[in-house]
Amino acid sequence: MIADEASLAHLMRASQKGDRGAYRVLLSEVQMWLERYFRRRVASSQLDDLVQEVLMAVHNKRATWDPDRAFLPWLAAIARYRWVDHLRKVYRNAEDELGDWDAAEGSDEETVMARMSLERLFVHLPDKQSEVIELVKIEGLSIAEAAQKTGQSESLVKVNIHRGLKKLSALVEKAE
């Protein structure tokens, strides 16, 4: 089967009505779509885990899909958010493992690649936006802590995070 919008939407509508066969086919098609989506975004060793995470999210959120709306943008949004979560987790795990940013020994190639991908994306953002995204979304600081560290107000930190993430999402969508 070819995973086009109309077919996937039809399968999802049938799945929401309780058709188990349609749901199995839908998950199979979604799995293939996700593998293509993530193939250039993550290391091959991480592909299966990330695809499974998204499939679980699709399963858990399937009731939220509106049959009057397109299926693929809904799926792509879930995949994109899981991918960002995955990058954040890889970045944090690498930080825990390395302990010291100056230590070149023991650095994981996948972690380096993920960090390089983030740096390439951050180049397209104003410095204030990339700084607060990194502090809050990657390092885990609170909005108040990021505001204090950057000298921005808390509301400006929130606005910069929102605008930066919106632009990053647009860049990722455009890259597809």
MODELLER restraints for C-alpha pairs under 7 A, 6 or more apart:
rsr = mdl.restraints
at = mdl.atoms
rsr.add(forms.Gaussian(group=physical.xy_distance, feature=features.Distance(at['CA:3:A'], at['CA:29:A']), mean=5.96, stdev=0.5))
rsr.add(forms.Gaussian(group=physical.xy_distance, feature=features.Distance(at['CA:5:A'], at['CA:71:A']), mean=6.43, stdev=0.5))
rsr.add(forms.Gaussian(group=physical.xy_distance, feature=features.Distance(at['CA:5:A'], at['CA:72:A']), mean=6.18, stdev=0.5))
rsr.add(forms.Gaussian(group=physical.xy_distance, feature=features.Distance(at['CA:8:A'], at['CA:26:A']), mean=6.51, stdev=0.5))
rsr.add(forms.Gaussian(group=physical.xy_distance, feature=features.Distance(at['CA:8:A'], at['CA:71:A']), mean=6.74, stdev=0.5))
rsr.add(forms.Gaussian(group=physical.xy_distance, feature=features.Distance(at['CA:9:A'], at['CA:70:A']), mean=6.96, stdev=0.5))
rsr.add(forms.Gaussian(group=physical.xy_distance, feature=features.Distance(at['CA:9:A'], at['CA:71:A']), mean=5.40, stdev=0.5))
rsr.add(forms.Gaussian(group=physical.xy_distance, feature=features.Distance(at['CA:11:A'], at['CA:22:A']), mean=5.38, stdev=0.5))
rsr.add(forms.Gaussian(group=physical.xy_distance, feature=features.Distance(at['CA:11:A'], at['CA:23:A']), mean=6.69, stdev=0.5))
rsr.add(forms.Gaussian(group=physical.xy_distance, feature=features.Distance(at['CA:11:A'], at['CA:26:A']), mean=5.77, stdev=0.5))
rsr.add(forms.Gaussian(group=physical.xy_distance, feature=features.Distance(at['CA:12:A'], at['CA:23:A']), mean=6.96, stdev=0.5))
rsr.add(forms.Gaussian(group=physical.xy_distance, feature=features.Distance(at['CA:12:A'], at['CA:26:A']), mean=6.73, stdev=0.5))
rsr.add(forms.Gaussian(group=physical.xy_distance, feature=features.Distance(at['CA:13:A'], at['CA:67:A']), mean=6.25, stdev=0.5))
rsr.add(forms.Gaussian(group=physical.xy_distance, feature=features.Distance(at['CA:14:A'], at['CA:22:A']), mean=6.20, stdev=0.5))
rsr.add(forms.Gaussian(group=physical.xy_distance, feature=features.Distance(at['CA:15:A'], at['CA:22:A']), mean=5.68, stdev=0.5))
rsr.add(forms.Gaussian(group=physical.xy_distance, feature=features.Distance(at['CA:15:A'], at['CA:23:A']), mean=4.86, stdev=0.5))
rsr.add(forms.Gaussian(group=physical.xy_distance, feature=features.Distance(at['CA:16:A'], at['CA:63:A']), mean=6.92, stdev=0.5))
rsr.add(forms.Gaussian(group=physical.xy_distance, feature=features.Distance(at['CA:31:A'], at['CA:51:A']), mean=6.66, stdev=0.5))
rsr.add(forms.Gaussian(group=physical.xy_distance, feature=features.Distance(at['CA:34:A'], at['CA:51:A']), mean=6.08, stdev=0.5))
rsr.add(forms.Gaussian(group=physical.xy_distance, feature=features.Distance(at['CA:35:A'], at['CA:51:A']), mean=6.60, stdev=0.5))
rsr.add(forms.Gaussian(group=physical.xy_distance, feature=features.Distance(at['CA:38:A'], at['CA:47:A']), mean=6.71, stdev=0.5))
rsr.add(forms.Gaussian(group=physical.xy_distance, feature=features.Distance(at['CA:39:A'], at['CA:47:A']), mean=6.94, stdev=0.5))
rsr.add(forms.Gaussian(group=physical.xy_distance, feature=features.Distance(at['CA:43:A'], at['CA:110:A']), mean=6.23, stdev=0.5))
rsr.add(forms.Gaussian(group=physical.xy_distance, feature=features.Distance(at['CA:54:A'], at['CA:78:A']), mean=6.86, stdev=0.5))
rsr.add(forms.Gaussian(group=physical.xy_distance, feature=features.Distance(at['CA:54:A'], at['CA:79:A']), mean=5.96, stdev=0.5))
rsr.add(forms.Gaussian(group=physical.xy_distance, feature=features.Distance(at['CA:54:A'], at['CA:82:A']), mean=6.53, stdev=0.5))
rsr.add(forms.Gaussian(group=physical.xy_distance, feature=features.Distance(at['CA:87:A'], at['CA:114:A']), mean=6.32, stdev=0.5))
rsr.add(forms.Gaussian(group=physical.xy_distance, feature=features.Distance(at['CA:88:A'], at['CA:138:A']), mean=5.57, stdev=0.5))
rsr.add(forms.Gaussian(group=physical.xy_distance, feature=features.Distance(at['CA:90:A'], at['CA:111:A']), mean=6.09, stdev=0.5))
rsr.add(forms.Gaussian(group=physical.xy_distance, feature=features.Distance(at['CA:91:A'], at['CA:111:A']), mean=6.32, stdev=0.5))
rsr.add(forms.Gaussian(group=physical.xy_distance, feature=features.Distance(at['CA:91:A'], at['CA:115:A']), mean=6.83, stdev=0.5))
rsr.add(forms.Gaussian(group=physical.xy_distance, feature=features.Distance(at['CA:94:A'], at['CA:111:A']), mean=6.16, stdev=0.5))
rsr.add(forms.Gaussian(group=physical.xy_distance, feature=features.Distance(at['CA:98:A'], at['CA:107:A']), mean=6.75, stdev=0.5))
rsr.add(forms.Gaussian(group=physical.xy_distance, feature=features.Distance(at['CA:121:A'], at['CA:168:A']), mean=6.73, stdev=0.5))
rsr.add(forms.Gaussian(group=physical.xy_distance, feature=features.Distance(at['CA:122:A'], at['CA:130:A']), mean=5.70, stdev=0.5))
rsr.add(forms.Gaussian(group=physical.xy_distance, feature=features.Distance(at['CA:125:A'], at['CA:164:A']), mean=6.45, stdev=0.5))
rsr.add(forms.Gaussian(group=physical.xy_distance, feature=features.Distance(at['CA:128:A'], at['CA:160:A']), mean=7.00, stdev=0.5))
rsr.add(forms.Gaussian(group=physical.xy_distance, feature=features.Distance(at['CA:129:A'], at['CA:160:A']), mean=4.80, stdev=0.5))
rsr.add(forms.Gaussian(group=physical.xy_distance, feature=features.Distance(at['CA:129:A'], at['CA:161:A']), mean=5.92, stdev=0.5))
rsr.add(forms.Gaussian(group=physical.xy_distance, feature=features.Distance(at['CA:129:A'], at['CA:164:A']), mean=5.39, stdev=0.5))
rsr.add(forms.Gaussian(group=physical.xy_distance, feature=features.Distance(at['CA:130:A'], at['CA:164:A']), mean=6.78, stdev=0.5))
rsr.add(forms.Gaussian(group=physical.xy_distance, feature=features.Distance(at['CA:132:A'], at['CA:146:A']), mean=6.37, stdev=0.5))
rsr.add(forms.Gaussian(group=physical.xy_distance, feature=features.Distance(at['CA:132:A'], at['CA:157:A']), mean=6.35, stdev=0.5))
rsr.add(forms.Gaussian(group=physical.xy_distance, feature=features.Distance(at['CA:132:A'], at['CA:161:A']), mean=6.29, stdev=0.5))
rsr.add(forms.Gaussian(group=physical.xy_distance, feature=features.Distance(at['CA:133:A'], at['CA:161:A']), mean=5.42, stdev=0.5))
rsr.add(forms.Gaussian(group=physical.xy_distance, feature=features.Distance(at['CA:135:A'], at['CA:141:A']), mean=5.67, stdev=0.5))
rsr.add(forms.Gaussian(group=physical.xy_distance, feature=features.Distance(at['CA:135:A'], at['CA:146:A']), mean=6.16, stdev=0.5))
rsr.add(forms.Gaussian(group=physical.xy_distance, feature=features.Distance(at['CA:136:A'], at['CA:142:A']), mean=5.96, stdev=0.5))
rsr.add(forms.Gaussian(group=physical.xy_distance, feature=features.Distance(at['CA:136:A'], at['CA:143:A']), mean=6.57, stdev=0.5))
rsr.add(forms.Gaussian(group=physical.xy_distance, feature=features.Distance(at['CA:136:A'], at['CA:146:A']), mean=6.59, stdev=0.5))
rsr.add(forms.Gaussian(group=physical.xy_distance, feature=features.Distance(at['CA:143:A'], at['CA:154:A']), mean=6.05, stdev=0.5))
rsr.add(forms.Gaussian(group=physical.xy_distance, feature=features.Distance(at['CA:143:A'], at['CA:157:A']), mean=6.71, stdev=0.5))
rsr.add(forms.Gaussian(group=physical.xy_distance, feature=features.Distance(at['CA:144:A'], at['CA:154:A']), mean=5.90, stdev=0.5))
rsr.add(forms.Gaussian(group=physical.xy_distance, feature=features.Distance(at['CA:147:A'], at['CA:153:A']), mean=5.47, stdev=0.5))
rsr.add(forms.Gaussian(group=physical.xy_distance, feature=features.Distance(at['CA:147:A'], at['CA:154:A']), mean=5.28, stdev=0.5))
rsr.add(forms.Gaussian(group=physical.xy_distance, feature=features.Distance(at['CA:147:A'], at['CA:157:A']), mean=6.17, stdev=0.5))
